[in-house]
Amino acid sequence: MDTPVFSHIPTLIAAYMRAAASTRPGSRTGPFTTGIDPHSDDPMRNYAVPDHGACPGAGDIDTLITFFRHGHRVPRLEYIEEDAPRAWPALAAAGFTLERRTPVMIATPLTRLTPRSPAGITIRQATSDADLTAAATVQHHAYQMPSPPGPHDIARLTRLTQRGGITAIAVDETSGTVAGTGLIDVTGDRPAVGELAAVGVLTAFRRRGIASALSAHLARTAHSQGISLVFLEAEPEEEKIYRRTGFTDATTKIWASIR
């Protein structure tokens, strides 16, 4: 059964994104919620999300840019386009460039998920510090991060679990190697919405369906725990994987920055 895409779903996802950004060090800057990773200047971990229906003025955007520059971060935004349609013209006028528009896909308990079943691979939840360390290691490898994971990376995954999120690992049954990982993150005030993210597989284990199996396992586990809406944003090379697994397009997300 295909997942019905209701008109309120983009609003729910946008609200989740603002709530997620607000859990990081940052502030309210005009009509924006900002989230900063104190341990990393990776642009993907530092961004602002506009308010629902925001129409920022030039002064609002100047203040936002100053906030990021003062923190030695690239001024960036990530947001659901249809939740704040008047934000982009103002950002473009201020010199922001569009990094990309990505499809946002969803799964609900009504979604018929059809993952691949990679031979010799067990998918299970991460339940120990060793599991979380292995998950962080795979993430750093898969996303080509320049340094190995540190204590703050393990602490981040631990906090995710403590607030009701889920981390899963794919284990090679022959060698015991943790070959892949992924997670569902949640926010305290939106327990019914979860973000499927950080799905990564070691190079030697790719093209076996592990990402598909991890994604379906995480979505089904989330649904069983009361997280009824699971969403993800798909990179161009990942879109076919998620659609084949059963995820449905729901809306689009804008990434924008000024260098």
Secondary structure, 3 states (H helix, E strand, C coil): CCCCCCCCHHHHHHHHHHHHHHCCCCCEECCEEEECCCCCCCHHHCEEEECCCCCCCHHHHHHHHHHHHHCCCCCEEEEEHHHCCCHHHHHHHCCCEEEEEEEEEEECCCCCCCCCCCCCEEEEECCCHHHHHHHHHHHHHHCCCCCCCCHHHHHHHHHHHHCCCEEEEEEECCCCCEEEEEEEECCCCCCCEEEEEEEEECHHHCCCCHHHHHHHHHHHHHHHCCCCEEEEECCCCCHHHHHHHCCEEEEEEEEEECC
